[in-house]
């Protein structure tokens, strides 16, 4: 297979909303280039990119799929991405390694919810972007509406290069860069090149001038030429467009019918000659602060952006050659672990089809198998101390579920499967809650969760069930209380005896020392679950030997691990042990541990105990027109609104919300905002549970305990 240099490799991520036609466009581009002789369709489930059984079942892309094609001495690596933000990890990884983004917009709908969400991610990476308005031949298409909605999204930097026109019943595309009219037959394919009709010349010239002005703005020399001549040559115009794309100041807008292969060849020609390559992009800064450039003469660096587990072959790792070259049998080092990897095979991928190659050069995208120590986001370099490419950052989980094996004997199998899925999908998070004894997975939404469930059952042969996770509450007290407890046990020979008098109080940072006690010692215990136990030795007259105080504190700490209300952790209490009794023969550590634990428990229940619940900070981003509905929903979830700020056409609602109320909030927000709302949360701290809810929780816990 031909090896292309870094100036002739174009990496393009096809992104866009669900049903915008990305997969069909990718299929048509492969067909147009002659790499496939017959186009598949999503309806017939025979496209190159949507090859996975899960995608066939869903009728839509779930995974990002690398493809490649060749067009007029250029290699174009395409990555066909999903259109649902539940699979945002696949989209982000594709954008990360692309040199140019092609955002596909459905001409029937214009910029819709999915387009907005994905554009927000694409825009963060500041990658050159071309917009492709698809389905121009559909009876319900509205190009003007779609273009207007695009202007509302990104402003005047969206510059029309083409627009559709029907002439005598034939679909045409007016190209204001080439100043040509392309006329297509009923089934599309190769167009007839024609002069622009006279009645369209005024509009076409106006759009051409706008394009020229926008291109000239990106270079002083071009601006001077434009002022001198009043126009730019095609070569000069293309140079200005490329500079504008690199500066993120110009976004060319094309139109196509991917289904009928109308305008696809022209789009590919533009990608070839104008769209930036890795060579054109600015050098990237590594984690170590060094610069990495797509130059084949530099030290080799591969960035692993995607991993797929194949049951019969193991892990398939996709990478971009960030610099240097890689050849079969090269020995490279994982810069995270220092482990050596041998690249036994190199492939160029077209969906599930692997094309073996001997070498890949800077800027290219490829794959290899059976790396032993390397995961997604890792860098492979020429030596263990090579620079590390900055890893991708993924959004936090929006949905958390407790996960169990449907068959309890398969818990270990389930955990291993989830770990393997996580290696492939870093937006899936795994954790274990030691308090609730539940395995917790975090994902991006209900569709993401459904995909994980399908993969578990169909790829790893393990069935799982998902539940709302239990909330980790805390227990504490609201007033002081005293108690004493005598532990006495006699059963022949030495017995057990210990008596403890103590007082407990709520503890807060910076409070005064307790009054009325002769404090002989103090110990502060930072509790693993947060908060503190402050333990005072206030014994006078030696009524309890000092050696028994650690046992008393140990008994108290054991109670604090299983609070009397709901078996939740206790926090922020101070204890003064001020009196007691011991026996010269029968007293021992276990006696005072039991006495201390029981005295503490009795005092706790008399100190107006309360439950505390975890509270999260929340930031909700929604369209301005939906603010009222979302605010109402938040208030029903006991959220405290702290402020509202403008963000373009969006509102940012900042507040605090109990974690217990976040269950299903993702689905509810999507329903209220028709999918246009997003949110992020982070743990804030613990606050008191309202009295009526506390009573419900204690009653529920008591019932469950009795049932067990």
N, C-alpha and C positions, 0 to 999 in steps of 0.2 A: 504494500500500500504506500502511496506517495507520502513523503514527509514534507510538510510545509514549513516555511520559516515564520518567525514571530510576527512579521508584518502582513502575512497573508492568512492569518488565522483569526476568525471572528467568533467570539463566544456570545451568543444571544439567548437570554432567558425570555421565553414567551410567558407573560403573566397577564392576568385579567380575571374578571368576575366569572362565576359559574355560567356556563352556556354562552360565553362570548365567542367560542369557536377556535380556541387555541390548538386543540388536538387536531382538528380538521386542517387548520393552517399549516401545522407541522407536517402532516401527511402530504399536503399539496406541495409544499416546498421540496420534500424528498422526491415526489413524482416529477415536479418541474425540472429538477436537476438530473433526472434519469436514473436515480439510484433504486427506485422501485418502478415496476412496469404497470402496476395497477393500484389505484388508491383504495384503501379500506375506509370504513366509516364507523363511527361510534355506535350507530344503531346495529350494524352487523357484527360488532365486537371483533373487528379484525384490523384495527389500526396498529401501527408499529409501536406507538408509545403507550397506549392504554392496553397493555397485554395481561395485566394481573387479573386473576379470577375475581378478586374483591372489586376491582374497577368495573368489570363486566356486570357484576351483581348490582353495583350502585349506579351504573350508567353514567359515570363521571370519573375524572382523574382523581386519584387519591395520593399517588406518589409522583414526585418529580422524575422525569425520564430523560436522560441524556441521549441525544441522537447526533448524527453528523450528515453533512452533505457537502458536495463540491460544486462550485459555480464559478466558471470562468477564471480558473487558476487561483481561486480562493477556497479555503476550507471554512465552512460555517458549522460550528458546534451549536446545536440547538438544545435547550432544556425546556421541555413541555411541563408546565407546573399545574397543580390543582387550582381551582378557582374559589374554594371555600377557605375561610380563614381558620377553620378548625385544623387545617393542615398547614398552618403558617410556617412550621419548621421546614417543610419541603420548599416553600417559597423563598424563605430567607436564605437557605443554603444555596439555592440557585442564583439568587440576586448577588450573593457574595462573590461567586466566581465568574459571573458574567461581566463582559466588557461593555455591553450595550443591552438595555432593557427594551423589549418590544411589548408594549402594553396594548392588548387587544380589547376593543370596545364593540359591543353589539349595537349596530345601527338602529335596531328597533327600540332600544331602551336608553341609549346614551350612557353617561356616567351614572352607574347605579351604586348600590351599597357596597358590593364587593369591590368595585373599581376604587372607590374612596379608601377603603380599608387597606387594600394592597398598595395603592399609590403612597399612602402614608409610610409604609415600610420601605418601598422602593426609593422614595425621596430621601430617607435617612442616609442611604448609602451614596447619595449624590452621583449616581451612575448616569451616563448619557442615555437618553430615552427617546424612542420613537413611538408615536401613537398610531395604531392601525385600526381604523373603523371598518369593521367586518360586516358581512351580510348586506351589502348595499343593493343586492338584487332582490331582496325579500320584499314582498308586497307591502309589508308594514314598516319598511325601513324609513328612517327620517334623518338623513345625513345632517341637515342644518341644525336640527334639534340636538343631535349627538355632538356636533362640533361646538355648539353654544354651551352645552353642559360641560364640555371639556375646558372651555374658556373660564367658566365659573369655578372650575376646580383649580386650575393652575395659572390663569390670567393670560396676558397677551404673549407670553412666551410660547404658547401653542400656535404654531405657524402652519397654515395650510400649504401642502405641497401638491395635493390632488383633491379633486372633488368629482362625484359621480354625476352623470347626465344620461338621460335616455333620449336617443335621437332616432326617429322613425322606428320606434319599437325595439331598438337595439341598445344594450347596455354599453355605455361609454365611460371612460375615465379621462378627465381633463388634467393634464400634468402641467403645472405652472412653473416647474423647474426646467423641464425639457421644452416647454411650450409646444406640446404635442397633444393630440387626441388619440386615445386608444379605443378602437371599436371592437367589441367582442361578439362572437356568434352566440346562438342560443345556449350552447353547451360550454361556453367559455373557451379556455385554451389560448393559443397564440393569437394576439389581437392584430387588427389591421391598423397601421399607423397612418394618421390623417392630420391635415392641418386643423387647427382649432376653428370651429364654425364661426363665421363672421359675427353672428349675434352674441357669441360668448367672449369675443375678443376684449371688450371693455372690462368685463369682470376678471378674465384671466390676466390681463395686463395689470390691473390693480393688485391682484393677489401676488403676481410676480414681483411687482415693485415692493410690496410689503416684505416678501421673502428676501429680496436683495438688501433692503435697508436693515433688516434684522441680522442678516449674515455679515454685512459690512461693519456693524457695531462692535464686532468681536476682535477687530484688528485695526490698528491705526493706519497701516499701509492700505488695507482694503477700503477704509473710510476715505482716504485721500483719493484713491482711484475712483470711488463712487462719486465723490464731489466733482472730480475732473470730467468724468465721462457720462455721469448720470446713470450708469449701469455697471454691471460686472460681467465678465466672460463666464462661461460655464465652469471652467477650472477655478476661477477666483471665487465664484459663488459656492462651489462645493467645499473649498477650503474654509470659507467663512462659516458654512453650516457646521462643518466638523468642529471648528473652534467653539462655536456657540453650544454645541452638544457637550463638549468637554467642560465648558464653563457652567453648564447647567442653566444656560440663559436662552436656549432655543430648543424646542421640541417639535420636530417635523411631524406632520399629520398626513398619513396616507390612507387610501381607501381600497378595499379588496372585497371580493367574494371568494372566500377560501373554498367553499363548496363547489363553485363553478370554475375555479382556477382563473379568476379575473383579477389582474393586477399583482399576482404573486411574483411573477418573474421580475417585474419592475421593482418591487420591494426588495427582492434578493439582490438585484443589481445595486440598489442604494446601500444595502448592508455591505456588499463587497467594497464599493469604492468610497463610501463616505463614513459609515458607522465606525467609530473608533475600535481599535484592537487593543490587546494588552500592552503592546508596544507604545501606543499613544497615551495611555493613562499615566497619571503621576505615579512616581515610585511610592510604595507602601512603607510605612514605618513598622518595624517589628516590635515585639515586646521588649527587646533589649535596646530599642531606640535606633537601630541601624535601618538603612533604607534597602529595600529589596526591589529589583527592577527586572522586568521580563526580557532578560538578555541571555541568549544561549551561551555566551562566553563566561558568565558568572557561575558561582558555586551553585550546585543543584539544590533546589528546595521544592518539595512537593507538599501541597496543603490538602489534607483529606477532608472533603466537604460532605461526603455522604457514604453510608455503609448499608449494604443489603445482605441479609442472611439467606442463603439458598440451601435448602435441606440436603441436597446431594453434593454440594460443592463447598460449603462453608461460607465465610464472609467475603463478599465482593466489595472492595474499597474503591471509591471514586475519588480522583484527585485532579487538581490543577497544577501544572508545572509553573510555579511562580518565577523561577529563574533556572538557568542552566539547562541541562538535558538529562534524560533518564533512559537507560538501555536495559534490555533483559539481562538478568544476573548481576545488576549493580547492587552493591552493598551500601545501604543508607542507614542512618541512625534516627531513632525517635528522639526529638529534642526534649520531650517531657520526661521520658523514662531512661534515656541513654541506651536503650536496647538496640541491638543491630537487627535490621530486617534485610532479607535478600529478596529482590524483586524478580521472582522466577518467571513471571509472565506479564505481558503488557497487552492491553486491549483498547480498541475504540469500540464504543457501545452504540448499538441502534436498538433501543428497547431491550429485549432479552437476548438479542443476537450479539455475539462477541466476535470482533475481527482482530486477530492476533497481529501485532506489529512488533518490530524490533527496537524502535526508538521513538520517543516523543520529545519535543523541544519546548522552550519557554513559551508560555501563553496557551499551550494546548491542554486539552482535557482528556483524561483516559481513566483506565481502571486496572486493578490488579487483584489477585486472590491470595488468600491464606497468609496474610500478614499476622504474625503471632502476637505482637505487643502494641498494635496501633489501632486507634479508635478515631471516630469522627472528631474533627477539630484539632487533630494532631498535625505536627510538621515532621517530615522526613528530610534530613539534611545530610551533607557529605560527611559530617563528623558529629559526635555527641554534643559539641559546644556550638553547633551552627545556630544561627538566629531562628527565632520562633515566630511564625506568622501569627498575627493577632487572631485569637479564636472568635467564632461567631457568638453573639449574645442572643438568647431566645427569650420571648416573653414568659412571664411567670404563669403558672397554671391558673385557669379560671374555674375549673371544676375539680373537686376532690372527692374520691370515693374510697370506701373500705373495700378491699377485694379479698375473696376467699375462694378456695377450690371447691367446686360443687361436690366433689368427692374428697372428703377430708384426708384421705390417704395420699392425695396428689398435691398437697401443699408445697412440698419441696420442688416438685416438677413445675408447679405454677410459678414459684419464685425464680427458678432458673430461666423460665421462658420470659418472664417480665424483665429480668436483667438483660437478656439478649435483645429484646425489643427496645429497651432503653438505649443500648449501644447504637441502634439504628435510628432512633428518634429521640433527640435530646429534649424535645418539648414534653415528653413523658417523664415525670418525676416519680421516684420511688422512695418511701420512707417507712419506718416502723415506729408506732407510737407505744412507748413502754408503759404509759399510763392505761391506755385503753386496750392494749395488747391486740392492735389491729395493724395490718399492712395497708398503707395508704398509697394510692396512686393519684397523681395530679395530671390533668390533661387540658386541652384547649376548648373542649365543648362536647356536646352529646354525640356529634358525628365522629369526632376523634375517639371517644370512648367506645362507640359501636365498632369502629375499625379495629381497635385493640382487642375487643372481645372476639371479633371474627378471626383475627390472626391467631389468637390463642387457641381457638377451637380447630381451625382448619390447617394451620401450619405446625403448631406445637402439640396438637391433639390433647388439649386439656381444657375442660369447661370451667368457667369462672362465674361467680355471682358477685354483684356489686351492691353495696348498701351505702346509705348516708353515714359518714364517719361519726363516731361518738365524740362529743366535745370534752376537752380536758378542762374541767372546772377546778377551782381552788376553794378551800375552806379557811375561814379565819373567824375572829371574834370582834364584837363591838363594845364590850365593857369588861371590867375586871371581875374576877370570881376566885373564891378560895375553895379548897377541898382537901380532905385528908383520906388516906386509905391505909388500912392495916392488912398486911398479908401474913397469914399464919397457917401453917400446915404441919401436922404432926402425924407420922405414920410409922412409929417405931424408930429408935435410934435418933440421930440428929434430925431436927425438923427444919422448917423454913420460917423465918420471921423478919419482917421489915415494916416500918410504919413511916409514911411520908406526909408532911404538911407542906402545901405549896399555894402560891397565888399566881394567877396568870393575868396578863393585860395585853391589849392590842399594842403592837410595836410600830412606830413610824421613825423614819430617819431623823436624827437630830433631837429627839425628845429627851427630857431631863431624866436623870437617874431616879429609880424608885425611892420614895420617901418611907421612913419608918422602919427601915431594915439596916441591920449591921452587915454591910456587904463585905464579904471576905474573899470573894473571887468572882470573875466574870468571864464568860466564854461566848464569843459570837460565832455562829455556825451559818455559813453561806449555803443555803439549801440548793441542791442540784436542780430543783424545779422552780427556782426563783424565790425571792424573799429571804427572810432570816429567822433563826431561832436565837434569842438572847437568853442565856442561862446564867443565873446568879446563885452563888453559894452564900446563903445568909444564915448558916447554922452557927449557933452560939452554944458554948458549954459542952461541945463534943457529943451532943445527943445522937448524932449520926457521924460515924467515922468518915473522914475525907475520902478514903479509898472506895467508898460506895457511891460517891457522887457521879462518876462516869457511868455507872450502871443505871442510876436514876435517869440520867440524860439519854442513855441508849433506849430505855423504855419509852421515854417521851418521843424520841425520834421515830420509833416504830409506829406509834399511834399517828404521828404526823404524816406517815406514808399511806395511811388508810384512815382518813377522817371519818368521824362518827356519822356525818350527815349522808354522804354518798360514796364513801371510800375514796374521795379525791384527796389530793395532797393538801396539807395544812401549811400556811405560811404566815409570817409577820406576827409572831407571838413572843412575848418575853415571860420567863418563868422565874419566880423567886422561891427557892426551897429554903424554908425558914425554921422548920421544926421536924421532929420525928422521934422514933425510938428504935433501938436495936437490942439484940440479945447476944450475950457473950459467946454462946455456943451455936444457936440456931440461925443467926444472921449470916447472910452470904450475898454474893452478887445477884443471883437470880431472884432472891427475895426482894431486893430493893429495885431491881428492874421491873418486876411485876407491880410493886407498890407504886412506883413512880408513874408507870404507864396508866394504871387505873385512876390514880389521883388526878392526873392530867386530863384524862377522858371525862371524869366527872365534872371537873372545873370548866372544861371546854363547853359542855352542854349547858352549864349555868351562866355562861358569859355571852348570851345572845349571839350564838353562832350564825354565820351567814355564808352563802355561796358567792363566789366571784367567777365571772365568766371572761373568756378572752375577747378583747375588743380589737378590731382591725381599723387602721386608717384606710379610707377608700377614696379613689379618684375616678369619677364617672365622666366619660366624654360622650356627649349626645348632640344631635342636631338641635338648634335653638328652638324649633317649633315643638319639640317633644319634652321640653323642660318640665312643664307642669305634671305630665303623666308620670315621669320618672321620679320627680320629687315626692309625689303621692305614694308611689310604690316604696320608696326608701323609708318614708315615715311609718308605713305599716310594718316595716321591718325594724323598727326601733332605732333607726339611724339618727344621728345628730348632725344636722347640716351646719358646716362651719364657714362656707363661702361659695360663691359662684363667680366664675371669671369667663370672659369671652376668649375664644380661640378661633378666629375667622368666623365661619358659619356654624361653629360648634360652641357648646357651653361646657365648661369644666365644673363639675359639682364636687366639692371637697367636703369630707365628713368622716365620721366614725360610726362603725356598725358592729354589732355583736357577731362573732364568727358563726354562731348557731343560725343566724338569719341569712348567711351567704349560700346555704344549700339551695340549689336550683335557681339562684339569682341570675346566673348566666343565661339560662333558657328564658327566664321571665323578661330580662332586659332585651334580649333578642326579639321576643314577641312584641314588646311595647314599641320598640324603635324600628321594627322591620329589618333587624339585623345591622342597623347603623350605629348602635351604641356599643361602646367598649368600656372596660373598667380594669383597674388594677388595685390590689390591696396589699397591705403589709401589717404585720403584728404590731400593735401599739402597747398593750398592757392588759391588766385585769381591772375590772370594775364590778361593783355589786350587782347581783341579779335582782330584778324587781321581786318584791315579796310574793306576789301571786305565782310568779314563774318558779321561784324557789320552792314553794309548797308543792307545785306540780312535779318538779324534778325529784324531790324527796319521796313523794308518794309513788312516783314511777319506779324509783330505785328500790323502795321497800317491796313493791309488788314483784318486781323481777327477782329480788333476792328470795322471796318466799316461794316463787315458782321453781327456782333452782333447787 
